[in-house]
Each structure stands twice: as C-alpha cells, then as structure tokens.
Amino acid sequence: MSVRLDPARLDRELARRGWNATDLAQAAGCSAATISAARRGRPITSGTLSRIAMALQAAPVIAGIDEILGPGPDSLTLLER
C-alpha cells in the first residue's frame, strides 16, 4: 500500500530536530532518494512511513524550536489530507 506524506509537515518535523533529508534517511534506514520523493509529495510504502515515524519519534526536538518556527499544522499526522 502506498501513502503520501504532507511535505510541509515533514519539512517542519525535520526542522524541529535540526535534521536534513540525509539525516532522516540514515535514521529510518532508507535512501535519501526515498526521503526526497516523500518531501515532494510522491507516494511511499506504508513500511517506509513506519520507519520514518519511528525515526522521528526517537529523535529529540530542539528545545525552543517551536517558538522560532511559529504555529504548525493543527493535525498531528504526517499524511496528506
């Protein structure tokens, strides 16, 4: 099954951790090309989504970053609506 991530939400989650796409790819055990595709709104597998979610959950959020980034999306999901 394929899913599409919300690219803006994914970019925000990367920023909250001080990560770039390569950092996420390494943490999630997938290719940088896969992360790049997800950041462009291309479909990824549900297994890749699971690995991305686990990598993001395991990484600490930079203290105070949310104040710098400002208000984020209302939804807590990475999936596109």
C-alpha positions as CSV (number, residue, x, y, z in Angstrom):
1,M,0.0,0.0,0.0
2,S,1.3,3.5,-0.8
3,V,0.7,6.7,1.2
4,R,1.6,10.3,0.6
5,L,3.1,12.5,3.4
6,D,2.3,16.1,3.8
7,P,5.6,17.7,2.5
8,A,5.2,20.8,4.6
9,R,4.7,18.8,7.8
10,L,7.6,16.5,7.0
11,D,9.9,19.5,6.5
12,R,8.7,21.0,9.8
13,E,9.5,17.8,11.6
14,L,12.9,17.8,10.1
15,A,13.5,21.4,11.2
16,R,12.2,20.6,14.7
17,R,15.1,18.1,15.0
18,G,17.7,20.1,13.1
19,W,17.8,17.3,10.5
20,N,18.1,17.3,6.8
21,A,16.8,14.6,4.4
22,T,20.1,12.6,4.7
23,D,19.8,12.5,8.5
24,L,16.3,11.2,8.3
25,A,17.2,8.6,5.6
26,Q,20.0,7.3,7.8
27,A,17.9,7.1,10.9
28,A,15.0,5.5,9.1
29,G,17.2,3.0,7.1
30,C,16.0,4.1,3.7
31,S,17.6,6.0,0.8
32,A,17.9,9.8,0.6
33,A,16.0,9.5,-2.7
34,T,13.1,8.0,-0.9
35,I,13.0,10.9,1.6
36,S,13.4,13.4,-1.2
37,A,10.4,11.8,-3.0
38,A,8.3,12.0,0.2
39,R,9.3,15.7,0.6
40,R,7.9,16.3,-2.9
41,G,4.6,14.6,-2.1
42,R,5.4,11.4,-4.0
43,P,3.9,8.1,-2.7
44,I,5.9,5.9,-0.3
45,T,5.2,2.5,1.1
46,S,3.5,2.0,4.4
47,G,6.6,0.3,5.7
48,T,8.7,3.3,4.8
49,L,6.2,5.5,6.6
50,S,6.5,3.4,9.7
51,R,10.3,3.7,9.6
52,I,10.1,7.4,9.1
53,A,7.7,7.8,12.0
54,M,9.8,5.7,14.3
55,A,13.0,7.7,13.4
56,L,11.2,11.0,14.1
57,Q,9.8,9.7,17.4
58,A,13.2,8.6,18.6
59,A,14.9,11.9,17.7
60,P,14.7,14.7,20.3
61,V,13.1,18.0,19.3
62,I,15.4,21.0,19.7
63,A,14.4,23.0,22.8
64,G,12.7,26.2,22.0
65,I,12.5,25.5,18.2
66,D,8.7,25.6,18.1
67,E,8.8,29.2,19.2
68,I,11.1,30.0,16.4
69,L,9.2,28.1,13.8
70,G,5.8,29.5,14.8
71,P,2.4,27.8,14.7
72,G,2.4,24.5,12.9
73,P,-0.4,22.4,11.3
74,D,-3.3,21.6,13.5
75,S,-3.1,17.9,12.6
76,L,-0.6,15.6,14.3
77,T,-0.4,13.4,11.2
78,L,2.2,13.4,8.5
79,L,-0.3,12.1,6.0
80,E,-1.8,14.3,3.4
81,R,-5.4,15.0,3.7
